[in-house]
Amino acid sequence: MMQITQVMIADEDAAFVQLLRRALAGTDGFSVVHTSQSGDGLMEAIRTARPDILVLDLMLPGINALSILHTLSSLPAEQRPRIFVLSAFSSSDLCAECDRLGVNFFLRKPISVSALVDLIVRYGIIQPAVPPSPGVSHNDLMRHIITLLSDMQFPAHVMGYGYIRDAIAMTLEDPALADSVTKILYPAIAKHYRTTWTSVERDIRNAIDIAWRRCGGVFSGFHFSRRPANREFILTLADRVRYDLRLDLCAEIPSPRRKVSG
């Protein structure tokens, strides 16, 4: 029997809530157990419904949404839902506070319903992980990534080194991540390291800068005529690992399964 992932939506925009409810109802394995357009009784509803996923508008009227996050952060891990915060306002301090309180993804409004549903389906109930590829162990994969970074004189002592290593591994698992580095890839890494996505982006850029200078502006074996941008570098290294380890370059990327009506 398929396990049903239960979702709670708390957002003041009634039209958005209705569209999101319908989209999740049309997605296999998901059920919306409660919706709210204000903070009245929200914490009690969370305790009663015990959703697997909470979509929370940070500017929800009738309550300070951060107080909800504070309460949830004090619960045992097995009782906390995965939290997707939506907000029209963002700052580095706010992102850091949400991350400290256990928010899994901080998303700027406006965001399309389809993009949010895809994000929930892919990362709502799982932690980012890299399963062993057929014929290649996870250790072999990581060892090869580390060797490439070492050959390019990446400094292992800076935080950006670990972020790049994990970003390449995660992109190998799901190439679609590279198309959403700021909304999916960076937040996923930030959650694992208990930091913010802006710090992840900055530290990756810093690590690339250091290695680029150490190599005299030339990464041996790569055709970069200038210092590569973060996304460009991650994608290029991921493709190099695929080639070196003979991974399936034509693997189909599964999309969220939709129910077919009629």
Buried (B, 14 or more C-beta within 10 A) or exposed (E): EEEEBBBBBBBBBEEBBEBBBEBBEBBEBBBBBBBBBBBEEBEEBBEEBEBBBBBBBBBBEEBEBBEBBBEBEEEEEEEBBBBBBBBEEBEEEBBBBBBBBBBBBBBEBEBEBEEBBBBBBBBBBEEBEBEEBEEBEEEEBBEBBBEBBEEBBBEEEBBBBBBBBBBBBBBBBBBBBBEBBBBBBBBBBBBBBEBBBBBBBBBBBBBBEBBBEEBEEEBEEBEBEEBBEBBBBBBBBBBBBBEEBEBEEEEEEEEBEEEEEE
